[in-house]
Amino acid sequence: MRRFTLDTGTGSRGSYDPERYERLSFVGATESFRDGTNTPRAFLERCLESVYELEPSVRAFAYFDAEAARLAADESTARYRAGRAIGPLDGCPFGIKDTIETKDMPMQQNAPLFKGWSGGRDAACVWALRQAGGVILGKTQVPEYAMGKSPPTRNPFDTARTAGGSSSGSGASVGARMVPCAIGNQTMASLIRPSSFNAVYGYKPTWGALNIGGMHPLAPSQDHIGPMAASLADAWVTARAIAERAGGHNGHPGLDGPLDLPEARRPARLVRLDTLGWLQIDDALRDLFERFLADLMDAGVEIVDRRDSTEVEALEQMLLYCDGFATDIVMYEARWPFLAYIDAYGRERAIGDTAYSRLQRGLEMTRDDYRAALAKRAAARQKVAEIGAGADGFITLASSGPAPFVERPNVDTDAPDRAGAHMETGSRSFISPWTMIGGPSWALPYFAVDGMPQGVQLMGVPDSDADIVAIAHWLDRFILEDPA
């Protein structure tokens, strides 16, 4: 295995060792279900052992139902024994982000207004996973409405640190081996960032490629859902299973590509992007990423950056300021439903201070402000399309360093609720550009910094998902091979 590790000498280390960490892949276990040496029920019990051991300190779940999961796992076990397994996800335990509806569990969103609330239906992705034989173990913690005060969730590799946000519990539950896969969503950085922090393969598909019906809206033109998983195969197979059964949204026919993980393909050319995040990291992490890119070039991959191309430099300049105009788009679109909640229930009951301080940005905008932000987004998308036509993909970091420390212990009553508190889950500077672009992106858990996970981000132009995962598959093999 190629080691991309960094010890800064600060003396503060987590427990993550990429060579010793054992990933809990479900797809990798299905052959043992078929030959009878293992069962989905036994697999679930191993997940529950991790839940019972680590949940008191990690706090990944807002709600879980072990007995309902056991019943579903027993039904799956019976199907395997009868030779009638539904497919590669039959019996797979899933965590579902608590901004996504489940018919038999509440969707509370860490928001007092939604305490105990259930719509009595499954979101499109949850319905699709059940149809595929998936076992829904529970709902994973989120900041209030995925944009407000932080949840109690902590990083499984060091519980003095954040698990990231807003798919906080989804990332932590997979990193802690409580489930092999969880569903997250992303409007700015909410899936890729916690994937990077928790040693997870996080996949944000092309915008529209997975049906988001039943997800609480934040900004419809940038809302995505996607899997956060123990392996590349678990993530891809989950996404394709959802698309096959529930399709896409907003006029998109849904994610295409093989149902199983595509064959590995070495890229000929990748465009390296720095964006604002490059200014927010230290020299040691910069050097680690440069070493990773140098190894790719030694393996025959051409890396193009702003020093080589005026077009890439122009894109970098656009993306340098994108967090501002992408936030304008998100907060303008987020005015509904939050203004409706405020009108119906009053501000104090409807929304906390952290979330409301973010919403204020949208409330102060005019339609012309929104048009200007959309025009900037359209220009950046056009530039990506032009550059992407001559490359296989784009590559950068998946976060501005490993998970930062939090000052407060993870108990229910002390999560900060004030303006700016949402940034305590980490910078989004490397991530928000590609959410805005709408193309596929992957967090790949290849680095370790002071015993904590740090991801690499691989991105593509919209609807290049199958090709980008084939490249990710090649990168996985590249990392795992013995360079000697």
N, C-alpha and C positions, 0 to 999 in steps of 0.2 A: 504494500500500500504506500502511495506517495504521501508524505507527511507535510502538511502545510500548517504548522503550529507556531505559536508565538508566545514567549514568556517575557513580559515587560519588566519583571523583577519587582513589581509593586508589593508582593507578598500576599495579595488577595487572590485566591484561586477558587474556581469551581471544581466540580467533580467530573467534568466531561473529558473523556479520552476517546477520540474517534476510532482508535484501533481496538479498544476494549468494549466500547458501548455496543450492546446487542439490540439490534432493531427488531421490533415486533411486527414483522410483515405477515399479513393474512394471506395474500396471494401466494407467498412462498410456502405456506402451510397446507394448501388445498390438496396437494398430492397425498399427504399423510391422512387426510380425511377419506380420500378415495380408497386407499389401501387398508384402511381400518386401524392404523396404528395411532390415530389421533381422532378427536371429534370436535365439532364446533362448541359443544358444551364444555369440554375440557379447556379449549382455547379461551372461552369466556371466563372460566374460573381463574385462569392465570391473569387475565385482565383485572378481575375483581380483587385478586390478591394485591395487585399494585394499588388499586383504588383504596382499599382498606388500610394499606401501609402508609401511603403517601398523601392521600387527600387531606388529612388534618393539617399538614404543613403547606401543601401546594394549592389547595382550594381551587381546583380546576372546574368543579361542577356547581352549577346553580341548582340543579335538580337531577336525581338519577333514580332509576327503578330497577334494582337488581333482579327482583323476582320476575317482572315482565320480560326482562332480557333473558333470563334462564328459560322461560317457557318458549320464547322464540328460538333460542339456541337448540333446545331439545327437538323442536319441529325440524330444524335444519339437519340435526344429527340423524333423525329418522329418514329424511330424504336422501342423505348420502348413503345410508345403509341399504336403502331400497334401490339405489342407482338412479335416483331421480333429482339430483341436485339441480337447482335452477341455473346456476352459472358460477363464475369465479368469485362472486361476492356472497354466495349463500352462506349465512352464518356469521358474516363479518360484523363485529361490534363497532358501532359508530357513536361519536359524540356530535351533537348538533348545536351550533352556536345559538345562543338564546335571543337572537333577533329573528329566528326562523321558526315558523309554527310547526307544532306536532300535535296530533289529535288527542293524545293521551297524556300530555305533559303541559304545564303552563309555559307561556312565553312572557317572561317578566322583565327582561332587558335591564336589570339592575335599576329599575325606575319605580318609585313608589306608586305612581299612577297605574302601573301594570301588575302590581303584586297579586299573584294568584290567577291572572287572566289567562283564559284559553279561548281560542276561536273555534275549537272543536273540529279542526280539520288539519290535514297535513299540508305543508308547503309542497310545491311541485317536486323539489329535490328529495324531500323525505318520502313522499309517496313513491317516487321512482326507486329509491333504495329499498323500501319495504317490498316492492314488486320484485326486486332482484334478490330477495332473501336476506337483506340486511337486518341486523339486530340493533335497535336504537337503545343505547344504554342510558343516555341522559342528555341534559342541556348544559352547555358549557358557558362559563362566566364571561361577561362583557362589561365594559364601561357603560354608564347610563346612556341608553339609546345609541350605543357604539360611538359616542363622541363626547361624553361627559365625564363625571367623576370615575376614578379607577375602581375596578373590582378588587376583591381581596386576593386574587390569584398571584402566585409567586413562581419564580423559575425553578423547575425541578433540579437543576444542577447547582443552584445556590439560591436558597429561599430568602436571602437578603436582597435579591435583585428582582426586577420586574420580569414578567413573562411577555411583555409587549402588549400591544393593543391594535385594533379592538377585538381581534379574535384571540383573546387572552387565554381563556380556558381551553379552546381548541388546540392551540399550540402546546400548552403545558400538558394536556391530557395525552397527547401523542408522544411528546418528549419523555414523559414519565412512564410510558408503556402501559397506560391505563386502557387505551384503545389503539388499534393500528391505523385508524383514520378518523378524522373529524372534519365536519363541514364548517368552513369559515366564509366570511365575505369581505369585500374590499371596495371602498369608495375613494380612499387616498393611499393608505399603506397598511391596511388592517389585517391582511393575510400574509403578505411577504415578510413584513417586519417580525411578527411573532414566530414565523417559521424559521427565520434566521436565528432568533434568540434561543430556540428550543430544539435545534438539531433536527428539523423537520423538512421533508420535501414538500414545499408549498407550491401550489399551481393555481395561478389566476388566469383563467382562459381568456380568449378574445371576448370583448364586451358583446353580450347578446348570445354567446354560444351555449350557455346553460340557463335554463328557465329560472328566474328569480321570483316567480309567483309564490306568495306566502312569506316573503321576507319583508320585514318592516322597512319601508323606503327611507332613504336618506337623500340621495341625489340621483334620480332615475337615469340621467345620461352618463353616470359613472359607476353605478352600483353593479357589482359582480358577485357571484358566489364561486367557490372552488374548494377542492379537497386539500387537506393538510395531512400528510401521511408518513408512515415509517419508511416507505420505499417509493421509488419512481413508479414501479408497476402498480402499487396500491393506489397511488394518486391518479394515474392515467385510467386504469380500469374503472375506478369509481366515477370519474368524469364522463367517460363514454357510456357507462351504464345509465347515468342520469339523462344524458342527451338522447339515448335510444328510446327511453320511455317517456320523457317529458319535453324533449326538444329544447329550442332556444326561446328567446323573448324579443319583443320589439322588432318583429319582422325578420329575425335571424332564424334560419331553419334548424340550427343546432350544430354542435361540435361534430366534425367529421373525422374519419381516420379508422384504423383497425381497432377492433375491440380489445385486443391484447396489446401489450407494449410494443411499439414499432421497433424494427431492427435498428441497431446502432448505426449512425452515419457520421463520419468525421466531417466537420465543416471545412470548407476551403478558405473562407474569409469571415472573420467576425469584426464588428465595429466596437471598439472599446469607448465607453462613455464615462466621463468623470462627473459631470453635473455639479450642483451645489455641494453634494455630499463629500466630494474630494477635499473641500476646504475645511471639513468638520472632523477629519480623522487625523491621527498622529502619524509620524513618519514611519514607525514600525509596521503599522497596518498597511500603509502605502507600499512599503518594501515587500511585504508578504504577497500582496496582490500582484505586484510587478514580477515576483518570482514565479507565481502561478502562470501569468501570461507568457513569461519566457519559456517555461516548460511546454506550453501549448505551441509556441512557435518552433521549438525544437522538434515537436511531433508533426510539423508540417502545416500548422494552421497559421494563415496570415492574419495578423492583427493590425487593423487600421484605426488611427485616432486623429485627433484634431491637428496634430503636427504634420500629418500626411495629406490632409484633405481640407480644402477650404469649405466644402459642403458640410463636413462633420463639425468643423469649427462654427459654422453658422447655426447648426442644430444645437451645439453646446450653448451658444449664447441664448437661444430661445429657451432652452430647458433650465438655464441658470435662474430664471425668474418664474418658472412655471408653477412653483408652489403657491405663489401669490394669486395668479389668475385661475389656477385649478381650484383653490380654496374659494375664490369668488363664485365660481360655477356651483360648487357643492353647497355653499351656504345660501345662495339665492334659491336654488332648487329645494333646499330643506325647509323653506318657510312653511310649506305644507308637508306634513300634517301638524307641525308644532304650533303654528298660530291657531289652528282649529282646537288643539288641546287646551291652549291658554284661554281661548274664548269660552270654552265649555267648562273648564275646571278652575281657572285662575292660575296665574303664573307660578305661585309658590307650590301648588300641588302638581302642576303639569310638568315642570321641568326644573332641574337643579341649576345652580349658579354657573358651574363649569360649562354645561351644554348651552345655557342661555347666553353666556358671554360670547360663545362661538357663533350662535345664531344671529347675534346683533349685527355681525358683518353683513349678512344677507338682508336684514331688515333695513339697513341704511343704503342699500344699492338701488339704483334705478334700472329700468329696462335697458337703457343705453349702456350702463356699466356691464350688464350681463351680455349684451351684444358684443361689446369690446372683448370681454373674456372669451366668448365663443370664437371670435375671429382669431384670437391668438392661438387657441387650441387647434383650430382648423389649419392654421399656417404651420404649426409644429407637426401635425399629422401628415401634411403634404410633404414636408421635408423628410420625415421618416420614410414615407413611401418611396421618395426619389432615391434616398441612400440605400434603403433596404432592397431595392431592385438589383443592386450590385453586390449584395452580401448575403450570407446565410443566417445572420442574426446579429444581436447586439449583446454586449457583456459588460457587467459592472459589479459592484458589491450589492448585497441584499440588505445591508444596514450600515449605519455609521458607527461600527464597532459592536462589541457584544452587549448584552443586556445591561443597562445601567442599574446602579443601586437605587433602592427606595429608602426613604428615611423612616417611614412608619411601619409598624408591624401589621400583618395582614389579618385584621379583625374587622368585623362588619361595620363598626361604628366610626372608624377613623379615616376612611378614605377621603382625601382632600376634595373639596368641592368649591373651587374658586377659579377665577379667570386664569388661564394658562396651565391648569393642572393636568390637562390631557397630554401635554408634552413630556410628562414624567414617564411615559411609556416608551420614550425614545424618539429620535429624529426620523422623519419620513423623507429626507431629501433625496436619497438614492431611489426611492420607490414611487413617489407620487407622479414623476414624469410618465412612467409607463401605464399607470392607471388612466391618466389623461389621454395617452395615445390610444388606448383600447386594444393593444395587441397582447398576445400571450406572454406571461412571464413566469419563471420558475425560481424559487429559492432552493439552492442546492447546498447541502450541509457539508462543505469541504474543508473549512478552516476551524481551528481552535485557538483562542486567544486567552491566555491565563486560565486555562481549564474551562472555558466557556465557548459555546458554539458561535460561529460567525459564518454566514452564508455568502455564496456567490450568486448573482442574479443573471439569468440567461433570458433574453427577450427576443421577440420576433414581431414582424409586421402583422396586422390583423389577419386572422384566418390562416396563419401558418402553423397552427398548433401541432399538427401531427409531425411536421418536419422539425419543429423546435424540440419536441420530446425525443425524436430520434437522435438529435444532436446531444441532448441531455443524457441519453442512454450511452452515447460514445464517451462523454465526459465522465460518467460513472465508471465505465470500464478503464478509462485512462487513470482515474484516481486510484482504483483498486488494484491495478496491475503493479507488479514489482519493478520499479524503475531500474534496478540493478541488472 
